[in-house]
Every structure is written in C-alpha cells, then in structure tokens.
Amino acid sequence: MYFEDFKIDQVFDLGELSLKEEDIISFAKEYDPLKIHIDHDYAKDSIFNGIISSGFHHFTIFWKRFVKMGFADHVVAGIKADFNWINPCYPDKKLYAYSKILDKKESKNKTRGKIYWTMIIKDEDQKIILDLKVTTVVKKRCLDD
C-alpha cells in the first residue's frame, strides 16, 4: 500500500489465533528464553501462576498477517514503536487482533509520508494483551508512476 491508500480510522482485521503451550515453550526457547515462558515450576510460582507467551510470539504472528495484507509493500522505514504489553497471554486462549490507522502526515520532501497506526491484541475475555503504537514512513505513489 502507498501513503495515499491509507485512510485515517481504516481498520485491518488480523483474525484470531490460539497458542498451544508446546508452541509457546518452543518459540521462547529459541527467541525469548525467560523462565516464565519455558519453566513450568518457575512460572507456576510466579505472579502469572503458569507459563505465558512471549509478547514477541503473538506479535510476530499477527505482524506477518498485517504484512501479507500489503501493508509493508511500500514501507521505507519504521521510525518508532511503543510496545505496551498490558496483560499476559496464556496457552490455549483465543487472541484477536486488528490494526488501525490513527493519522497520516506528508513529509517535507513530498515523496513519502508518515503513517501513525496501532495494533491491538485482545484475548477471548476482551482483555488487552498488546497495545502497540507505531510510526512508519511509506512511499507515495508518485515515486513509482
């Protein structure tokens, strides 16, 4: 998508998913080996009372879906990302996600613009798991015409 294709308040439905405990542990062993993600005994005695997903695990799955929708086809660069993991993600809970365009601004050089957007991930109880705010630079259509 080009800068011109994004509309303020436009929503991208990223669907749902559920992470199995073995997948959570496998991902965490490879990419985020904190004990709360991989050690049953430690996690059981933690404030979470059990294994929880790495925030990057569910984020990257939904991010891939967002990219495949065409969002990143003309992205020049990410400028800022503010990750706010608000609630833990437990195994076998359904997660739902969407992204929404919050604002857009043309850059001074007129060949690209900034897109301000959010990704919200909620669980089946409507608890917010992730509230992500991002600023991305996107090419304008005039560059490829």
N, C-alpha and C positions, 0 to 999 in steps of 0.2 A: 504494500500500500504506500502511496505517496502522501506527502503532507496534506495535499488538497483533499484526499479521500477520507481523512479523519474528521469526524464531526463531534463537537462538544456534546457530552452526555451519551454518546454512542456506547453501547454495551456489547461485549463479546462473551457469549456463554461458553464456558470451558468444560462444561459437563461435570460428571461425578467420577469418583473412584473410591476404592476401599483398599487399604494396605494390610496385607497379612503380616503377622508377627515375624515369620521367617524372612519375608522380603525387607522388613524394617531392619532386622538384625544384619542381613546380608549387605544392604546398602551402607549401613553405619560402619560395619567393619572395614569397608573399602574407603569410605569418604568422610565419615564423621564419628570416629570410634569413642565417643563419650560413653561412660558406663551406663547412663540412663537409657541408651539406645541398644546396648548389647549384653548387659549383665543382669539376668533375672533377679538374683538376690539383692544386688545393689539397688536396682530400680524399685523392687518391692518395698525396700526400707526408705526410699526417697519420698519427697513431698508428692510425687506423682503416683505412688503406690503401684508401679508396674512399668514395663517397657513403654516408651513413647517414640514416635517417629522423629528423626532429624527433620528440622524445618526445611532443610535443603532438599530432602527427599520428595516431599509432596510438592514443594515449589517447582522443582525441575520437571516433574511430570506435567503439571499444568502449563509451565512455560513452553515446553515442547508443543503442546496443543495450540498455544497462542501463536507461536512462530509458524506452525503449519497452516494457520488460517491466513497467512500472508502478511501479518503484521510487520515482520522484520525484513521483508523483501528490499526495502529501500532505506533501512536504518543506516545512518552514518556512524553514530556512536551513542552509547549510553553516557549520560552526564552524572546522574545522581540516582541512587536507590536507597530508600529508607525502609528497611525491613522491621516490622513490628510483629513478633510472634506473641500473641496475646494469651492463647490457651494451648495446652498440649494436644497432640494428635495421638490417639490410642489405636492399637490394632483393631481391624475389622469395623471401625466406624466409617460411615459414609461421609465423604467430603464433597462439597460442591464449590465451584469457583466461577468467577466472572472477572472480566477486566472492563474498566470504564474510562473513557476519555474525559478528563477533568477540564483541560484547557489546551489551547494551542497558540503559539506566537511565532510570527515570521522573524527570521534572523535579519540582521542588518544587511548582509550581502545578497539577500533575496533569492538565493539558490536552495535554501533549505529552511526548515523551521523546527521549533521545539514542540514536542508533544508531551503533555503532562497527563499521566494516567495512573490508575490504581489497579491492583489485583487484590481481590478479597477471596479468601478461602474460609468456608464455614463448615462445621460438622452437622450431622443429622439433627442435633439439638439446637441448631442455629447459633451456636457459639462461634465467634470469630476466632479462627486459628491463626490466620495471617492477614495483616493489613499492610500492603506494600504500596509505597508511593514512588513513582519513577519519572524521571525526565529523560527524554530520548530525542536526539537530533535525527530528523528524517529529510531525505531529499525531496525537493519539489519536482513536479512533473516536467517543468521546462528544461531540466538538465538532460533528459533522455528524448525529447521531441526532436 
